[in-house]
């Protein structure tokens, strides 16, 4: 099980949380969601964005993603 946390910005206290059975599913969702968010920003920008600006925006979006393998070991003291 893989867990993806995707924040809307760096101070987001309630990021989108998605779980996937396979790493490929998680990667596909991440790439699709980054593309969707970048496309939204480009389409709704008041200015024409250069390729460099779009690449920077994409890099910023990927920086907001956290992917874990979902393996959590808890120790319970009795």
C-alpha positions, 0 to 999 in steps of 0.5 A, a space after each residue: 500500500 502506497 500513500 500520497 500526500 499532495 498539499 496545495 501549498 507549503 503551509 497546507 495543514 490538510 493535504 489531499 491523501 490518496 492510497 494506492 495498491 501499487 507504486 505504478 498507480 501512485 506514480 500515475 496519479 501523481 503525474 496526472 494531478 501535477 499535469 492537471 494543476 499546472 494546466 489549470 494555472 497556465 490556462 487561468 494565468 492573466 499572462 502568457 507563461 514561458 516554457 521556463 515558467 511552466 517548468 518551474 511551476 511543475 517543479 514546485 508542484 512536485 515539491 508538494 508531493 510526499 510518497 510513502 510505502 505505507 509500512 508503519 510499524 507500531 510498538 505497543 508497550 503492555 
